[in-house]
């Protein structure tokens, strides 16, 4: 197997209280890995640590977060800022709070563009037309980009965040519960969009959620976060072979037989041998 694009060996704490303890997982180029856990399992702490932002919340991370062999945790802050949004990008979970309500959608893209690009407005315009089409927003409607976040729907705002994350063609997208604030129909649309983007562009996806059903729909592997570490990691087709109590508890919460759900998601399961 090829060398992983992202290798995580991580410990994180707040005020001496350990939140993540010897957390280990790998992410390969083009892969969609689902990291699932209940509330309080440490998902948000993991996101902040991966992006080098944990200190902003008074936390401390140690260990290794290797992106193409470079440890993001020991990198100087200025160099780390160059990577965030460029090689590794975040899709936040609350679109309306993640966008600045005082400025237009175009201003969001212009500011993000200037952070990592030296090319001018013409290059941005070309990229915007392509991006908006990819995330199924009105690419040819210039009035759309003049709107402010409060003038669009929550589903459109989430698509804007996805487009912002994709702006610089990152190697890795970290999606932090991107469907939690959406209605069921829009959730399904965003899951389909992320799946198509992952398969079409080859961008690796770390999809973090408490919703096991959406993870099964989107990802090829599932890692279960429990008590600050990875309790179990399995390919989706082997999920019925899960053994850890944390994984079994998540599976028992699904309101339909697991084999029926896997079939609905197009997954051919490999059941536990008798």
N, C-alpha and C positions, 0 to 999 in steps of 0.2 A: 504493500500500500504506500502511496505517496506521502511525503512529509506533510503534516497538517498545516493549514494556513494560519490557524490560531491555536495556541497551546496554553491552557490556563492551569496554573498551580497556585492557588490563592488562599490567603487568610485575611480576614477583615475584622476590625473591631471598632467599637465606639467607647471611649473612656475606659479602656481596659476590659470591656465586656465583649467576648468573642461572638461574632455574628456568623461569619463563615470560617469553617475550620477545615483546612486541607482539602479545599474544593478543587476537583480535577476533572477537566474534560478537554476534548479536542474538537476542532471544527475544520472540515476539509473544504477546499475550493469548490464552489458550486453546490455545496450541501445545504439542506434545510434541517437544522437541528432544533427540536422543541425542548425547552427547559420548563418543566411544569412543577408547580408546588402550591401548597395552600398559603393563605394569607399569613404573613409573619415568617415564612420559610427563609427569607433573605434574598428574594428576587430583585428588589429595588437596590439593595446594597451591592449586589453583584453587578448590576448595570452601571452604577456610579463608579465602582472599582475598575471595571473594564475600560471606561472612558477617562479614567484618571481624575474623576471629579469628587471622589469620596471625601477628600480633605475639606471641600467646600461645606460639607455637612458635619464637620468635626470628627470624621472618622479617619482610620488609618488602614492602608492595605499593604501587604507584604507578600513576597513570593515572586511569581513570574506570570506575566501576560505577554506571551511571545507572538508578535504579528510578523510573519515572514522572518522569524529568528531574532527580532528586535524586541527587547523587554520594555513595554510601555510604562511599567511601574518605576523604572530607574532612569527614564529619559528626562532630560531637562524640560521644564514646563513649556518653554517657547517651542521646542521641537515637537512636543506632544500636541500642542495646539494646531500645528501644521497637519497632523494626522487626523485629528477629529474632524469629521465632515468630509475629509478627502479620501482616506483609505478605510476608515471605519466610521459609520454614520448611525445616528439614532433616530428611530421613529417613536416619539413619546406616546403615552397612553391617553392623554387628555388634550385633544386638538385645540379646543377653545382657550385653554389656559396656556398652551405652548406657543400660540401665535400672539403677536403684539396687536391688541385691538385698536391702537391709535394710528397704525400705518397701513398702507395698501398691501395687497398680496404681492404686487410687483416689487415693492420696496423690500419685502422679505427675501425675494430671490436675488435682487441686486446686492443686498448686503452679504448674503451667503456667497454669491459669486466673487465679490471683491476680496473675500477672506482667503481665497485659494487660487484665484486666477488673475493673470496680468493682462489677458485679452479684454477687449472692450465690449461695448453695447451690442455690436453686430453679432459677435460670437454668442453672447448670452441670449439674444433673440432667437437665434437658430436652435440653441439647446432647449429653450423654453417651449418652442413649438413642438419639438420632438417629445419632451417630457410630458407636457399636458396631454398630448395624444396618448402616450403610454398609460397614464393613470386615469384616462377617460374623463378629462375635464375639457371645457370648450377652448381648444387650442386657437381657433381662428377668431374668437370673440375677444377683442382687446378690452372691451368694457369689463370683462370678468376680472382681469388683473387689477383694474382700478378700484375694485371693491375692497372693503375692509373685512376682517374675519367675522364681525358681527352681522355682515350682510350675506353670508353664505350658510348653507346647512352644515350640520356636524359631519355628515358623510363627506361633503366636499372639502371641509377643513382637514379631515384625515387624509384625503387624497393629496391635498396641498403639502401636508407634512411628509408624505411618502415621496412626492416629487422633490421637495427640498433635500431629503436624505439622499436621493439618487442624483442630485445635481452634478456632482463631480465624479460620478461613476465609481463609487467606493468598492473595495474588495469585499467588505462585510457590512451587512445591515443588521443592526440590533433592534428588534421590534419589541418594545416593552408594553405588553398587553394592549396592542393597538386597536382592539375591537371592544374593549370593556365598556366604553362610553356610547356604543352604537346600538341601534335597534337590530333585531334578528336579521331582517332583510339586508340592511347595510353591512352587518357583520359578514354575511355570506358573500357579498360583493367584494369586500376588502380581502377576505381570505382567498377568493378566486384570483383577485388582482395580484396579491403577493405570490401566489403559486405560479402564475404565468410569468411574472417578472423574474422569479428565481430560475425557472426553467429556460426562459428565453435569453436572459442576459448572463446567466452563470454566476451572478452575485451570490456569495454565501449568505445564508440567513440564520441568525440566532433568534428564534421566536420564543419569547418568554411569556408565560401565561399561567393562570390557574384553571383554564378551561381545557380539559383533556380532549374534548371533542374537536375543537378547532385545531389542536396540535395533530391529532390523527388525520385530519383532512389535509394538512399542509406539509407535514414533515416526514422525513425518511427515518429519523431516529428520535427517540424520546429519552431525555435524562430527567430523573425525578430528584428534585431538591428537597431535602428533609433534614431538619436540625443542623443546618449550616454546611451540609456536604451533599455530594451526589450519592443517593442511596442505591440507585440502579440506573443502568443505561442500556436500552435495547432497541434494535430495529423495530419499526412499527409492526412488521409482519410477525414478529415474535412476542408481541406484547402479552399474548395469552399465556406465555411462559413466565411471566413476572412472579417473583417470589417475595420481595421485600414487603413488609406490612404497609409501608407508606404508599407504594404503587398499588397494592391490592385495595387499599382504602379509596384511592382515586378511581380505580376501575369500578368499584362497587357503587360509586355515586352516579354513574352513567344511567339514565332512565330508560335504557333498552339493552337487550342482550349484546354483549361485546362483539360476538361474531357477526351479528346483523349490522352493527355500526361499521365494522371493518369492511364488510361487503358493500355497504352503501358508499364508503369512501374509496372503493376500488382497490382495497388492500387484500391480497391473498395471504391469509394468516397461516402460520406454521404452529400448530397446536402442540401442547406439551405431550410428549410420548407417554403412553400408559405403562 
